[in-house]
Amino acid sequence: DKALYNSKNKGKNCVSEAGKLDEGVIAEYNLLSTLPCPAFIGREEVLNDLMKSLEAVKNGENAFVFLEGEVGVGKTSILKELEHRNENDFLAFFTVLVETDRLQPYKPIIALLKKTISSEKNIFDTAALKIKPEYRPELKTIFPELSSDIAGESGKENRKLLFEGMVSLLTAVSEIKPIIILLDEIQNIDEGSMEIITCLSESDSGRVLTAAALRSSYLDILSTHHPRLEKFLSEIAGTPNFSHQPLVPFNQTLTNNLLDYILPNRGPLPAFERKIYELTRGNPLFIEEIVKNFILRKKISIKDKKLFLEELKPEDWPKMLDEVIMDNLVRLDQSTVQMVNQAAVMGRQIDLKVLKEVTNRNEGETLDIVDKAKHARLIKETDPAKTDNFTFINQRIQEIAYQSIDEETKQELHQQVGQATETVYQDNLEAELPSLVYHYSKAGNETKAAEHGYRLEEVAGKLFRSAEATEYFEHGRMIVRSKIKEAITPLPENLNPTLREVFRGLSAAAKNMRLYPEGSQLITNAFGSLLQSLNTIFKQIDK
């Protein structure tokens, strides 16, 4: 199967012998090939503001840019365009953060430095010579390329040295070649990276621009769902070179410009353009999904080599973005819909080897269905040079597919993904521990979630401890075994919720002490929450 698929790939754009092809299929493929729009449209003003921040960075300052806007408004495209235009003059690193990244401290920072090693080894080596020798043992555990004659020791002090060493190494690299860190979906950032970015943004040394994107809807729930991120953004907003870039949808002119790119040679269609803008209010993703929907429904087609738009009735127009995404999904054949749902459970990033195990299909069948999803502009290769990793074209497509699955099936699929991951990566499970903790927690498998969670903390403890490592198996899921003798007089039942907060606070305080340097605000906050819960219990007992 794999040989067949590889031969198909190598034979793309080459014809040895062919029969008559369905012109309608070819026309549909050509129409969909412009989606998502490959051109950068309508954000030059925002990009110019970002370029001003880059000039400040070039001149020896650190800066932070916060991009905020509704789903589909273009946050990701701006970050990627910023990377593309500056990859020669800067060390540019773009990543879409996913939920499991919160389980791995310093995840994007480590990825950035490893990219520097692979692409700019001379810069990394020169920067490494500038950091203090005592930082080397801890950094060497992550970056074996570092030389060190000093033996590292475990304990509280080495966590501090690791943190300081990461900041120092980033600063030294940026002084040789300035750095751009581009973080999409920042609600998934780990706390260690937040601390490092805060240190950089407040520092007088270094040349680092961090640009981070967040959906506007998250701003309303930060205090309840992401209090640490809320605090982080509040702290960053007080740094010298902070800027906030709210993104607004397109106006009618920019909407027409986008339609020009995705429907080339369409001729004047003023009524269609007005209706598109009226319905989408200029949201680029909504515009593209409507056009895709009309192509899949044959409302837009090519006849006699010309674009043909069928007369559209009021009921032909979808009313909301999520509605049109869902309609595009259900128009696929049953096997493709099933695979897309299975992939959606995995998250935005799709590991083909794991997916094959979950679908219980051979590789040829799996790849055939993957090709259908690619044709429908739902997924794409993460790297065109590789055929094992895919990503959803837009995060919202993955979310809608996931939301369409009933809760019982979700749990079953998360269980299957966990089992498939264990099978595929049985020889190297350590790298997959965050994914295993996440999926088994979502599956409601307390035993497996705790088993891999303990292992995750054990492995991570060699370098650092994640303050989020038990997030998915807390809230009553984690099995707590205690060797403490049972109390003779139990606490009143109304104190049970407070008691759970005590255990959470104690766990967070212990882990933060192992992870972050002495005096960190994270440690102070954890102890503050713990003492507050204890005081509530003591007051009740005193009564």
Secondary structure, 3 states (H helix, E strand, C coil): CHHHHHHHHHCCCCCCCCCCCCHHHHHHHHHHCCCCCCCCCCCHHHHHHHHHHHHHHHCCCCEEEEEEECCCCCHHHHHHHHHHHHCCCCEEEEEECCHHHHHCCCHHHHHHHHHHHHHCHHHHHHHHCCCCHHHHHHHHCCCCCCCCCCCCCCCHHHHHHHHHHHHHHHHHHHHHCCEEEEEECHHHCCHHHHHHHHHHHHCCCCCEEEEEEEEHHHHCCHHHHCHHHHHHHHHHHCCCCEEEEECCCCCHHHHHHHHHHHCCCCCCCHHHHHHHHHHHCCCHHHHHHHHHHHHHCCCEEEECCEEEECCCCHHHCCCCHHHHHHHHHHCCCHHHHHHHHHHHHHCCEEEHHHHHHHHCCCHHHHHHHHHHHHHCCCEEECCCCCCCEEEECCHHHHHHHHHCCCHHHHHHHHHHHHHHHHHHCCCCHHHHHHHHHHHHHHCCCHHHHHHHHHHHHHHHCCCCCCCCCCHHHCCCCCCCCCCCCCCCCCCCHHHHHHHHHHHHHHHHHHHHHHHCCCCCHHHHHHHHHHHHHHHHHHHHHHC
